[in-house]
Every structure is written in structure tokens, then in C-alpha cells.
Amino acid sequence: MALVEPVPGEPAATATLGDERALVVADYHAGIEDGLRYEQGINLDSRADERRERMASLVRRTDPDRVVVLGDFMHSIAGPGGAERGEIEVLLESIDQPVTLVKGNHDGDIESWVDCAVTPGDGIRLGDVGFVHGHTWPSEDVLSADVVCVGHEHPCVRLEDSVGGSRIERVWLRGRVNPEPFVERYDGEFSIDAQLVVFPAFNDLTGGTWVNVAGQGFLAPFLPDGLSDGEAYLLDGTRLGAYDEV
């Protein structure tokens, strides 16, 4: 059985971490509606309750020992507003399992007030699975895992039909870690033999990187070079093949 298994139909996965089993989501972006209002003038009603119920449903469905948030728990980079902080606090109160936040670039000094474990920016290894948000290079310890989980990218594909219509779908990216950029980065010789899994964003308002559209640059400093033979999968499990040829 794979160490990291997507939950069918959902932007979430379960991960086997030694004696524990975790539910893993990336890019929750609590309070994004306030951000869109101030940043882009887009007025949307808060979907905080909907996001919390989706998380509650996933917890009930997967019955994990732990919940891992793979970075960008909150949306505002400068610091949380009242609604944003309130959303996270209410969410954490509703989860009985311990929560680990793998710190992302939007998470600021969240460790100063959030009631959960927060990792450094270069990630953490739990059992045979490494976790890093993806805005910075993963630590060597993370790279020593059998599977490395990454968020930050919000990968999507643009799909076109026969009459010229198109739609955007969130996808998973999976492949092998290409050791070359990491060995060059750390200026050393160490063994890397891991699978790389790039998570879709949990929050469907975030937009993302259209990985099959020319000119769309990746966000993570180690992508796409650090991903070998990467393939894209829809949330329902449909295999699309090589992500850049979809």
C-alpha cells in the first residue's frame, strides 16, 4: 500500500506515518474572502462554515490519528484579521485529533497564537513521509523520506472540449524526486530516492498554476526541475498522463 493515498473526490490524502495515520490537506487559506475583497475588490460571502464542515466530513470519513495542514493555513501574509483568526481557532476547536501545521509563506507568526504544533519552514519528516509547504527548499531530513508531500503550487490543468470550451480542474502531481537540483542546492552527496506528491489546494478560491499551459511558471523554487516523470491526476483519480502534455 502507498504511504500517501488521495481521498477519492477530495483535495486531501491520508498518510501512513509509522504507527499513526494522518489526514493531510494543503493550502486551507482561511479568511480568503477578506483578502479578495481588499486585494482585488471581489466581494464574496464568507465560506468559513462550509470549509469547516468539509474538514469535519473528511475527519469523519478517514478517522485519522492526526491532521496535517501542509502550509498556508491562513490567507493574509501581513497578519490575521479578526475573522481569519477566528475561523482558524473555531476550526481547531472542532477537531479532536492533534494538528500539525507545516508552516507556509502565508502563515506569518502564526505559531505565536495558534493552538497546534507548527514546524519550521523547511518542513518535517514524520515516519517515512516528509512534509514541506514548498515556498522554501525542503530540509535534507524531509528529502530522506520515502514520500515528500508539497503544497504551495495549487496545481491545475486547463481542459478543452471539441468545440473550444474550456474548464479548470485541480489536480495532483505525482512522480519521482529528481535529486540533481537538491544535491546542487546543498552542495553535497546524499541519497534521494523518494516519490514527490504535489497537493491540490483545499480552498477552491485560490486559483493556481496551470501546469499544462505554456508560460505558466511554477512557484516552488525546486519545481519543475525537482519532479521527474510527473503525471497529473484529477481529484476523482482519473490519470491524465504527463502533466505538461495534457
C-alpha positions as CSV (number, residue, x, y, z in Angstrom):
1,M,0.0,0.0,0.0
2,A,1.2,3.5,-0.8
3,L,2.3,5.7,2.1
4,V,0.2,8.6,0.8
5,E,-3.2,7.9,-0.7
6,P,-5.6,10.6,-2.1
7,V,-9.1,10.6,-0.7
8,P,-11.3,9.9,-3.8
9,G,-13.0,13.1,-5.0
10,E,-11.3,15.4,-2.4
11,P,-8.3,17.7,-2.3
12,A,-7.0,15.6,0.6
13,A,-5.0,12.5,1.3
14,T,-4.2,10.0,4.1
15,A,-0.7,9.3,5.0
16,T,0.8,6.4,7.0
17,L,3.3,7.7,9.5
18,G,4.6,4.7,11.3
19,D,2.1,3.9,14.0
20,E,-0.1,6.9,13.0
21,R,-2.4,7.6,10.2
22,A,-2.9,11.2,9.2
23,L,-5.3,13.3,7.2
24,V,-3.4,15.8,5.1
25,V,-4.7,18.9,3.4
26,A,-2.8,21.8,1.8
27,D,-3.5,25.5,1.4
28,Y,-6.6,26.0,3.5
29,H,-6.3,29.8,3.2
30,A,-8.7,30.7,6.0
31,G,-10.2,34.2,5.5
32,I,-9.5,34.3,1.8
33,E,-12.8,36.2,1.2
34,D,-11.4,39.2,3.2
35,G,-8.2,39.0,1.2
36,L,-10.0,39.0,-2.1
37,R,-12.1,42.0,-1.0
38,Y,-9.1,44.1,-0.1
39,E,-6.7,42.9,-2.7
40,Q,-8.9,42.6,-5.8
41,G,-12.2,44.3,-4.9
42,I,-14.1,41.0,-5.1
43,N,-17.0,40.7,-2.6
44,L,-17.8,37.2,-1.5
45,D,-19.7,35.9,1.5
46,S,-17.5,34.0,3.9
47,R,-17.4,30.3,3.3
48,A,-15.7,29.6,6.7
49,D,-18.6,27.4,7.9
50,E,-18.5,25.5,4.6
51,R,-14.8,24.9,4.8
52,R,-15.1,23.7,8.5
53,E,-17.8,21.3,7.6
54,R,-15.8,19.9,4.7
55,M,-12.9,19.3,7.1
56,A,-15.3,17.7,9.6
57,S,-16.6,15.4,6.9
58,L,-13.1,14.4,5.9
59,V,-12.2,13.7,9.5
60,R,-15.3,11.5,10.0
61,R,-14.6,9.8,6.7
62,T,-11.0,9.0,7.2
63,D,-10.8,8.7,11.1
64,P,-7.2,9.8,11.3
65,D,-4.9,9.9,14.4
66,R,-3.6,13.3,13.3
67,V,-4.4,16.1,10.9
68,V,-1.5,17.7,8.9
69,V,-2.1,21.1,7.3
70,L,0.5,21.4,4.5
71,G,1.0,25.1,4.8
72,D,-0.9,28.4,4.2
73,F,-3.4,27.7,7.0
74,M,-4.3,31.4,6.8
75,H,-4.5,33.7,3.8
76,S,-3.3,37.1,4.9
77,I,0.5,37.4,4.6
78,A,0.8,40.5,6.8
79,G,-1.1,39.0,9.8
80,P,-4.5,37.6,10.5
81,G,-7.6,39.8,10.7
82,G,-10.2,39.1,13.3
83,A,-12.4,36.9,11.0
84,E,-9.4,35.0,9.7
85,R,-8.0,34.2,13.2
86,G,-11.5,33.4,14.4
87,E,-12.0,30.9,11.6
88,I,-8.8,29.0,12.4
89,E,-9.5,29.0,16.2
90,V,-13.0,27.7,15.7
91,L,-11.8,25.0,13.2
92,L,-9.1,23.8,15.6
93,E,-11.6,23.6,18.4
94,S,-13.8,21.3,16.3
95,I,-11.0,18.8,15.6
96,D,-10.4,16.3,18.3
97,Q,-7.1,14.9,16.8
98,P,-3.8,16.7,17.3
99,V,-3.0,19.1,14.4
100,T,0.4,19.7,12.8
101,L,0.9,22.8,10.7
102,V,3.7,22.7,8.2
103,K,4.4,26.4,8.0
104,G,3.8,28.2,4.7
105,N,4.6,31.6,3.3
106,H,1.2,33.0,4.3
107,D,1.4,31.8,7.9
108,G,3.4,34.7,9.3
109,D,4.0,34.4,13.0
110,I,1.0,32.0,13.4
111,E,3.0,30.0,15.9
112,S,2.6,32.8,18.4
113,W,-1.1,32.3,18.8
114,V,-2.3,29.1,17.1
115,D,-3.1,26.1,19.3
116,C,-1.3,23.4,17.4
117,A,2.2,22.2,16.6
118,V,3.9,24.4,13.9
119,T,7.0,23.2,12.0
120,P,9.9,25.3,10.6
121,G,9.6,26.5,7.0
122,D,11.8,23.7,5.6
123,G,9.4,21.1,6.8
124,I,9.3,18.0,8.9
125,R,9.6,14.2,8.5
126,L,7.0,12.0,10.2
127,G,7.8,8.3,9.8
128,D,8.6,7.7,6.2
129,V,6.8,10.7,4.9
130,G,8.3,14.2,4.5
131,F,6.2,17.4,4.5
132,V,7.2,20.8,3.2
133,H,4.9,23.7,2.1
134,G,7.0,24.4,-1.0
135,H,7.8,28.1,-0.8
136,T,11.3,27.2,0.5
137,W,13.7,24.3,-0.1
138,P,12.9,21.2,2.0
139,S,15.4,20.1,4.6
140,E,17.7,17.1,4.0
141,D,15.7,15.2,6.6
142,V,12.5,15.7,4.6
143,L,14.3,14.6,1.4
144,S,15.4,11.4,3.1
145,A,11.8,10.2,3.4
146,D,10.2,7.7,1.0
147,V,7.5,10.2,0.0
148,V,7.7,14.0,0.0
149,C,4.5,15.9,0.2
150,V,4.4,19.5,-1.1
151,G,1.7,22.3,-1.2
152,H,2.0,25.9,-2.3
153,E,1.7,25.2,-6.0
154,H,-2.1,24.8,-6.3
155,P,-1.7,22.7,-9.4
156,C,-4.5,22.9,-12.0
157,V,-5.0,21.9,-15.6
158,R,-7.0,23.6,-18.3
159,L,-9.1,21.1,-20.2
160,E,-10.6,21.9,-23.6
161,D,-13.5,20.3,-25.4
162,S,-14.0,19.7,-29.1
163,V,-16.0,22.9,-29.6
164,G,-13.4,25.2,-27.9
165,G,-14.9,25.4,-24.5
166,S,-12.5,25.0,-21.5
167,R,-12.6,24.5,-17.8
168,I,-10.0,24.5,-15.0
169,E,-9.6,21.4,-12.7
170,R,-7.5,21.0,-9.6
171,V,-5.0,18.1,-9.9
172,W,-2.5,16.1,-8.1
173,L,1.1,15.9,-9.4
174,R,3.0,12.7,-8.7
175,G,6.4,11.5,-9.8
176,R,9.9,10.8,-8.6
177,V,12.2,13.3,-6.9
178,N,14.9,14.3,-9.3
179,P,17.9,14.6,-7.0
180,E,20.0,17.0,-9.1
181,P,18.7,20.4,-8.0
182,F,18.7,19.3,-4.4
183,V,22.2,17.9,-4.4
184,E,23.3,21.2,-6.1
185,R,21.4,23.3,-3.6
186,Y,23.0,21.6,-0.6
187,D,26.4,21.2,-2.3
188,G,26.8,17.6,-1.1
189,E,26.4,14.0,-2.0
190,F,23.4,12.4,-0.3
191,S,21.0,9.7,-1.4
192,I,17.5,10.8,-2.5
193,D,15.1,8.1,-3.6
194,A,11.6,9.4,-3.0
195,Q,8.3,9.9,-4.6
196,L,7.1,13.5,-4.8
197,V,3.4,14.4,-4.3
198,V,2.2,17.9,-5.0
199,F,-1.2,18.5,-3.4
200,P,-4.1,20.5,-4.9
201,A,-5.3,23.4,-2.8
202,F,-8.0,22.6,-0.3
203,N,-9.5,26.0,-0.9
204,D,-11.2,26.3,-4.3
205,L,-10.9,30.1,-4.4
206,T,-7.1,30.3,-4.5
207,G,-6.5,29.9,-8.2
208,G,-3.3,28.1,-9.1
209,T,-0.6,27.1,-11.5
210,W,-2.0,25.8,-14.8
211,V,0.7,23.1,-15.3
212,N,-0.3,22.2,-18.9
213,V,-0.3,25.8,-20.2
214,A,2.9,27.2,-21.7
215,G,4.3,30.2,-19.9
216,Q,2.9,29.3,-16.5
217,G,5.8,29.3,-14.2
218,F,6.0,27.1,-11.1
219,L,6.0,28.8,-7.7
220,A,8.2,26.3,-5.7
221,P,11.9,27.0,-6.2
222,F,12.6,23.3,-6.8
223,L,9.8,22.8,-9.4
224,P,9.6,21.7,-12.1
225,D,13.2,20.6,-12.1
226,G,12.8,18.6,-8.9
227,L,10.0,16.4,-10.3
228,S,10.8,13.6,-12.6
229,D,8.3,11.9,-14.8
230,G,5.5,13.9,-13.2
231,E,1.9,12.9,-14.0
232,A,-1.4,14.7,-13.3
233,Y,-4.4,13.1,-11.7
234,L,-7.9,14.6,-11.3
235,L,-9.5,14.6,-7.8
236,D,-11.6,11.7,-8.8
237,G,-8.5,9.6,-9.5
238,T,-8.5,10.0,-13.3
239,R,-5.0,9.7,-14.6
240,L,-4.2,12.3,-17.2
241,G,-0.7,11.3,-18.0
242,A,2.4,13.6,-18.2
243,Y,1.2,16.9,-16.7
244,D,2.8,19.0,-19.4
245,E,1.2,17.0,-22.3
246,V,-2.4,17.1,-21.0
